[in-house]
Amino acid sequence: MSIKNEDYMSYEEFLIKLKEGIVTKDGNCPVTPLLVMMQGRWKSQIIYELCIYDSVRFGQLKRDLEGITNTMLTKSLRELEDDGLVNRIQYNEVPPHVEYSLSDMGKDLFPVFYAIMNWGFKYEEEIYDVKEDK
């Protein structure tokens, strides 16, 4: 079943149509682009940090993301910006600085993250019990 961009469905409709297969007008899986955008160890954590801040500088992100290198943070931010999820604003002041924020498209992911958060809380014990057993 092909779904156009302007067609939105309720969760109940989604559950019914899911069994038929939901694809874009081009016949693609509508979930794949986001999964590709979020690939990598740091991208979901960067998005999480950008959810906390309205606007944040590179140095603050670096401090908040323990273990990330400057190179990896720069690469991930560029990819998220290229994908349209993150805004980058450069201020030509002395000293110059750059701030990052979620784009409107990035902010549209809030309900997705809300659903993932609820899933995480629901299965928290099973997830961490399994990891501790390994």
N, C-alpha and C positions, 0 to 999 in steps of 0.2 A: 504494500500500500504506500503510495507516494503522498507526502505531506508537503504543502507549500509553506513558505516562510510566514505568510499571513494566517495560516491555519494553526490554531492552538487547541489543545484538547485538555479535558479534565483528566485527573488521575484515573478515574474509572474508565474513561474512553481509552486512555493509554493502555490499561491492563487488557482490554478487549483486543485492541488493534495490535498489540505487541505480538500476539500469537500469529498474526497474519504477516508480520515483518514490516517494520516502519523504515522507510527510506526517504531521502530527499528527492526533489524533482529530477535530479541527475542520477538517481538510483544508488546513492551513497548512504552509508550508515550515518545518522545525524549525531551520534555520540563521538565518533572517531576524531573529528577535528579538535575537540577539547582535550581528549586523552593525549593526543599528540602534543598539543601546546603545553600540557602539564607534565610531560615526561621529564625525568631527571630527578635527582635526589633533593634539590633545593627549591624547585619552582613552587610547589605547594606551600612550603614554609615561607617563602618570600611573599606570596599572595596573602597568607595569613597575617604576616607583619603589616602589609599594606592595608589590610582590613582594620587594623588597630589604629593606624595613623591616618589623618586626613592627607598629610603630605610629610615625607620623611627624606632626610639626606642620606647619602651613601654610607657615611661613617656610622650613623645610628643603626642602619640595617646590618652593617658588618658586626657591630657590637651585639646586636640581638640574635644573630644567627651564628651561634658558637660553632667554630670549626670550618666555616666557609672561607675560602681564599678570596682575595681581591679579584683574581682572574675569573673564578667561577661566578662570583656575584655579578661582575660586569657582564659576563657572557649571558647569564640567565636573565638579567634585567633587559639586555638588548633583545633577546629572543622574545620575552614577554611584551616588550614594546613593539617589536615587529609584528607580533600576533594581534596587537590591538588591545591587550589586557591592561597595559601599564602606560601611564603618561610620564614623560620626562620633560622637565622644564629647567633650562639652563639660565641662570641669572648672571648677567655680565656686570658684576660688581667687583669691588676689590675687597677681599679676595673673591674670585668667582666661585659659585657653587651650583650644584644641581640638586633638584628635589624630584622625588618620585611619588606617584599616587596611582590609585586605580582609575582606569578609564571608566566611562559609562558601561562599556561592554564587560569590563572586569567586575564592576559593582553588580551587574546583573547575575553574577555567580553567587551572590549571597544566599539565595534560597537553596542552591545546590550544596553549599558548604553547611548550611543549617541542617539539611537532610543527612549529610555525611556525619556531622557532629552527633546528631541524635542516634545514628547507627552505631557510632563509636561508643557512646555512653551505654547503649543497650547491650552491646557485646563486649564491654570492657573487660569483664572478668575472664571470659573465654579467650580473648585475644592475649591478655597478659599471662594467663595460666599456661597457654600453649607455648609462649616464648620462654617462660621460666623452666619448662620441662625439657627444653632442648639443651 
